Amino acid sequence: MSRIASTFSRLVRFVPKSNPSQILIGEPVDAQVDVGLAVYQGKEVSVRPFSGSSVLDPGRATGAIETIERILSPLSQREVGSIRCVGLNYVSHAKEMSLAIPEVPTLFIKPSTSLADPFPAPTVLPKITQEDGTGDYESEMVIVIGQDAKDVTESEALDYVLGYTAANDVSSRTCQMNQSQWCFSKGFDGSCPIGPALVSAALMPDVTKFHIRGLKSGRVMQDCPLTDLIFNVSQLVSFLSQGTTLPAGTIILTGTPPGVGAAKNPKEFIKAGDEFAVELLPHVGTLINRIEHQ
């Protein structure tokens, strides 16, 4: 794991109630609190701020205590660069889509402008997605790279991992099916909310212990253990780093489990007024976003 990973357990990036013009990094005082769910429910969440201004260099706990006014994505748009995404990476999702198990990871990229915050920040569907009503959700576990990685082997790959968080790979299905490349259909502004917490690789050395669920307005749509992954963290980091530098701060979306709206019969897409929650447990918590129209 990245050297920095051993300096924290869970970090959140947030705006404190004491100073709404400030952005802080810190650890929740309650090690068990689901930060995203608590903020959504209007509960006060206390955080011990760190001296650094980024999860990539968090510094140390300051001894102060602040209360969250607004939760932000663990990393900023400036820090993540191009967002790497892996498609078709759960055995059961490939089966529901009637697709063969891939022999190598399927990669597409989202721009940094697609990065978005958890609730109360909305997920805004653009007009092109509203026209045919095929906006879709994809609950995903996210790898965060903690130091520049290039040409790393699978045995070395975990040394570069800072930690993990959750994402919703919001997609426009008609656009996706009309093109061989997925960057356009999945790269709209705000189509990649992540959070609520960054969990250290030291706290979660085995990601197969994660369980992921996706809930649309409270109804469970996706529910799967990460033992179902086709390509594991080491394989993904090694593969994506071949001939390509993954700068510190790079985030890698690792694919979605079965239950996406496009695979249901009848199909069930997202629209204005819906809420979608990505629950990644233990430790990460619940990423919640309310769907709005542009």
Secondary structure as a PSIPRED ss2 file (coil, helix, strand):
# PSIPRED VFORMAT (PSIPRED V4.0)

   1 M C   1.000  0.000  0.000
   2 S C   1.000  0.000  0.000
   3 R H   0.000  1.000  0.000
   4 I H   0.000  1.000  0.000
   5 A H   0.000  1.000  0.000
   6 S H   0.000  1.000  0.000
   7 T H   0.000  1.000  0.000
   8 F C   1.000  0.000  0.000
   9 S C   1.000  0.000  0.000
  10 R E   0.000  0.000  1.000
  11 L E   0.000  0.000  1.000
  12 V E   0.000  0.000  1.000
  13 R E   0.000  0.000  1.000
  14 F E   0.000  0.000  1.000
  15 V E   0.000  0.000  1.000
  16 P E   0.000  0.000  1.000
  17 K C   1.000  0.000  0.000
  18 S C   1.000  0.000  0.000
  19 N C   1.000  0.000  0.000
  20 P C   1.000  0.000  0.000
  21 S C   1.000  0.000  0.000
  22 Q C   1.000  0.000  0.000
  23 I C   1.000  0.000  0.000
  24 L E   0.000  0.000  1.000
  25 I E   0.000  0.000  1.000
  26 G E   0.000  0.000  1.000
  27 E E   0.000  0.000  1.000
  28 P E   0.000  0.000  1.000
  29 V C   1.000  0.000  0.000
  30 D C   1.000  0.000  0.000
  31 A C   1.000  0.000  0.000
  32 Q C   1.000  0.000  0.000
  33 V C   1.000  0.000  0.000
  34 D C   1.000  0.000  0.000
  35 V H   0.000  1.000  0.000
  36 G H   0.000  1.000  0.000
  37 L H   0.000  1.000  0.000
  38 A H   0.000  1.000  0.000
  39 V H   0.000  1.000  0.000
  40 Y H   0.000  1.000  0.000
  41 Q C   1.000  0.000  0.000
  42 G C   1.000  0.000  0.000
  43 K C   1.000  0.000  0.000
  44 E C   1.000  0.000  0.000
  45 V C   1.000  0.000  0.000
  46 S E   0.000  0.000  1.000
  47 V E   0.000  0.000  1.000
  48 R E   0.000  0.000  1.000
  49 P E   0.000  0.000  1.000
  50 F E   0.000  0.000  1.000
  51 S C   1.000  0.000  0.000
  52 G C   1.000  0.000  0.000
  53 S C   1.000  0.000  0.000
  54 S E   0.000  0.000  1.000
  55 V C   1.000  0.000  0.000
  56 L C   1.000  0.000  0.000
  57 D E   0.000  0.000  1.000
  58 P C   1.000  0.000  0.000
  59 G C   1.000  0.000  0.000
  60 R C   1.000  0.000  0.000
  61 A E   0.000  0.000  1.000
  62 T C   1.000  0.000  0.000
  63 G C   1.000  0.000  0.000
  64 A C   1.000  0.000  0.000
  65 I C   1.000  0.000  0.000
  66 E E   0.000  0.000  1.000
  67 T E   0.000  0.000  1.000
  68 I E   0.000  0.000  1.000
  69 E E   0.000  0.000  1.000
  70 R E   0.000  0.000  1.000
  71 I E   0.000  0.000  1.000
  72 L E   0.000  0.000  1.000
  73 S C   1.000  0.000  0.000
  74 P C   1.000  0.000  0.000
  75 L C   1.000  0.000  0.000
  76 S C   1.000  0.000  0.000
  77 Q H   0.000  1.000  0.000
  78 R H   0.000  1.000  0.000
  79 E H   0.000  1.000  0.000
  80 V H   0.000  1.000  0.000
  81 G C   1.000  0.000  0.000
  82 S C   1.000  0.000  0.000
  83 I E   0.000  0.000  1.000
  84 R E   0.000  0.000  1.000
  85 C E   0.000  0.000  1.000
  86 V E   0.000  0.000  1.000
  87 G E   0.000  0.000  1.000
  88 L C   1.000  0.000  0.000
  89 N C   1.000  0.000  0.000
  90 Y E   0.000  0.000  1.000
  91 V H   0.000  1.000  0.000
  92 S H   0.000  1.000  0.000
  93 H H   0.000  1.000  0.000
  94 A H   0.000  1.000  0.000
  95 K H   0.000  1.000  0.000
  96 E H   0.000  1.000  0.000
  97 M C   1.000  0.000  0.000
  98 S C   1.000  0.000  0.000
  99 L C   1.000  0.000  0.000
 100 A C   1.000  0.000  0.000
 101 I C   1.000  0.000  0.000
 102 P C   1.000  0.000  0.000
 103 E C   1.000  0.000  0.000
 104 V C   1.000  0.000  0.000
 105 P C   1.000  0.000  0.000
 106 T E   0.000  0.000  1.000
 107 L E   0.000  0.000  1.000
 108 F E   0.000  0.000  1.000
 109 I E   0.000  0.000  1.000
 110 K E   0.000  0.000  1.000
 111 P C   1.000  0.000  0.000
 112 S H   0.000  1.000  0.000
 113 T H   0.000  1.000  0.000
 114 S H   0.000  1.000  0.000
 115 L E   0.000  0.000  1.000
 116 A E   0.000  0.000  1.000
 117 D C   1.000  0.000  0.000
 118 P C   1.000  0.000  0.000
 119 F C   1.000  0.000  0.000
 120 P C   1.000  0.000  0.000
 121 A C   1.000  0.000  0.000
 122 P C   1.000  0.000  0.000
 123 T E   0.000  0.000  1.000
 124 V E   0.000  0.000  1.000
 125 L E   0.000  0.000  1.000
 126 P C   1.000  0.000  0.000
 127 K H   0.000  1.000  0.000
 128 I H   0.000  1.000  0.000
 129 T H   0.000  1.000  0.000
 130 Q H   0.000  1.000  0.000
 131 E C   1.000  0.000  0.000
 132 D C   1.000  0.000  0.000
 133 G C   1.000  0.000  0.000
 134 T C   1.000  0.000  0.000
 135 G E   0.000  0.000  1.000
 136 D E   0.000  0.000  1.000
 137 Y C   1.000  0.000  0.000
 138 E C   1.000  0.000  0.000
 139 S E   0.000  0.000  1.000
 140 E E   0.000  0.000  1.000
 141 M E   0.000  0.000  1.000
 142 V E   0.000  0.000  1.000
 143 I E   0.000  0.000  1.000
 144 V E   0.000  0.000  1.000
 145 I E   0.000  0.000  1.000
 146 G C   1.000  0.000  0.000
 147 Q C   1.000  0.000  0.000
 148 D C   1.000  0.000  0.000
 149 A E   0.000  0.000  1.000
 150 K C   1.000  0.000  0.000
 151 D C   1.000  0.000  0.000
 152 V C   1.000  0.000  0.000
 153 T C   1.000  0.000  0.000
 154 E C   1.000  0.000  0.000
 155 S C   1.000  0.000  0.000
 156 E C   1.000  0.000  0.000
 157 A H   0.000  1.000  0.000
 158 L H   0.000  1.000  0.000
 159 D H   0.000  1.000  0.000
 160 Y H   0.000  1.000  0.000
 161 V E   0.000  0.000  1.000
 162 L E   0.000  0.000  1.000
 163 G E   0.000  0.000  1.000
 164 Y E   0.000  0.000  1.000
 165 T E   0.000  0.000  1.000
 166 A E   0.000  0.000  1.000
 167 A E   0.000  0.000  1.000
 168 N E   0.000  0.000  1.000
 169 D C   1.000  0.000  0.000
 170 V C   1.000  0.000  0.000
 171 S E   0.000  0.000  1.000
 172 S E   0.000  0.000  1.000
 173 R H   0.000  1.000  0.000
 174 T H   0.000  1.000  0.000
 175 C H   0.000  1.000  0.000
 176 Q H   0.000  1.000  0.000
 177 M H   0.000  1.000  0.000
 178 N C   1.000  0.000  0.000
 179 Q C   1.000  0.000  0.000
 180 S C   1.000  0.000  0.000
 181 Q C   1.000  0.000  0.000
 182 W C   1.000  0.000  0.000
 183 C H   0.000  1.000  0.000
 184 F H   0.000  1.000  0.000
 185 S H   0.000  1.000  0.000
 186 K H   0.000  1.000  0.000
 187 G C   1.000  0.000  0.000
 188 F C   1.000  0.000  0.000
 189 D C   1.000  0.000  0.000
 190 G C   1.000  0.000  0.000
 191 S C   1.000  0.000  0.000
 192 C E   0.000  0.000  1.000
 193 P E   0.000  0.000  1.000
 194 I E   0.000  0.000  1.000
 195 G E   0.000  0.000  1.000
 196 P E   0.000  0.000  1.000
 197 A E   0.000  0.000  1.000
 198 L E   0.000  0.000  1.000
 199 V E   0.000  0.000  1.000
 200 S E   0.000  0.000  1.000
 201 A C   1.000  0.000  0.000
 202 A C   1.000  0.000  0.000
 203 L C   1.000  0.000  0.000
 204 M C   1.000  0.000  0.000
 205 P C   1.000  0.000  0.000
 206 D C   1.000  0.000  0.000
 207 V H   0.000  1.000  0.000
 208 T H   0.000  1.000  0.000
 209 K H   0.000  1.000  0.000
 210 F C   1.000  0.000  0.000
 211 H E   0.000  0.000  1.000
 212 I E   0.000  0.000  1.000
 213 R E   0.000  0.000  1.000
 214 G E   0.000  0.000  1.000
 215 L E   0.000  0.000  1.000
 216 K E   0.000  0.000  1.000
 217 S C   1.000  0.000  0.000
 218 G C   1.000  0.000  0.000
 219 R E   0.000  0.000  1.000
 220 V E   0.000  0.000  1.000
 221 M E   0.000  0.000  1.000
 222 Q E   0.000  0.000  1.000
 223 D E   0.000  0.000  1.000
 224 C E   0.000  0.000  1.000
 225 P E   0.000  0.000  1.000
 226 L H   0.000  1.000  0.000
 227 T H   0.000  1.000  0.000
 228 D H   0.000  1.000  0.000
 229 L E   0.000  0.000  1.000
 230 I C   1.000  0.000  0.000
 231 F C   1.000  0.000  0.000
 232 N C   1.000  0.000  0.000
 233 V H   0.000  1.000  0.000
 234 S H   0.000  1.000  0.000
 235 Q H   0.000  1.000  0.000
 236 L H   0.000  1.000  0.000
 237 V H   0.000  1.000  0.000
 238 S H   0.000  1.000  0.000
 239 F H   0.000  1.000  0.000
 240 L H   0.000  1.000  0.000
 241 S C   1.000  0.000  0.000
 242 Q C   1.000  0.000  0.000
 243 G C   1.000  0.000  0.000
 244 T C   1.000  0.000  0.000
 245 T C   1.000  0.000  0.000
 246 L E   0.000  0.000  1.000
 247 P C   1.000  0.000  0.000
 248 A C   1.000  0.000  0.000
 249 G C   1.000  0.000  0.000
 250 T C   1.000  0.000  0.000
 251 I E   0.000  0.000  1.000
 252 I E   0.000  0.000  1.000
 253 L E   0.000  0.000  1.000
 254 T C   1.000  0.000  0.000
 255 G C   1.000  0.000  0.000
 256 T C   1.000  0.000  0.000
 257 P C   1.000  0.000  0.000
 258 P C   1.000  0.000  0.000
 259 G C   1.000  0.000  0.000
 260 V C   1.000  0.000  0.000
 261 G H   0.000  1.000  0.000
 262 A H   0.000  1.000  0.000
 263 A H   0.000  1.000  0.000
 264 K C   1.000  0.000  0.000
 265 N C   1.000  0.000  0.000
 266 P C   1.000  0.000  0.000
 267 K C   1.000  0.000  0.000
 268 E C   1.000  0.000  0.000
 269 F C   1.000  0.000  0.000
 270 I C   1.000  0.000  0.000
 271 K C   1.000  0.000  0.000
 272 A C   1.000  0.000  0.000
 273 G C   1.000  0.000  0.000
 274 D C   1.000  0.000  0.000
 275 E E   0.000  0.000  1.000
 276 F E   0.000  0.000  1.000
 277 A E   0.000  0.000  1.000
 278 V E   0.000  0.000  1.000
 279 E E   0.000  0.000  1.000
 280 L E   0.000  0.000  1.000
 281 L E   0.000  0.000  1.000
 282 P C   1.000  0.000  0.000
 283 H C   1.000  0.000  0.000
 284 V C   1.000  0.000  0.000
 285 G E   0.000  0.000  1.000
 286 T E   0.000  0.000  1.000
 287 L E   0.000  0.000  1.000
 288 I E   0.000  0.000  1.000
 289 N E   0.000  0.000  1.000
 290 R E   0.000  0.000  1.000
 291 I E   0.000  0.000  1.000
 292 E E   0.000  0.000  1.000
 293 H E   0.000  0.000  1.000
 294 Q C   1.000  0.000  0.000
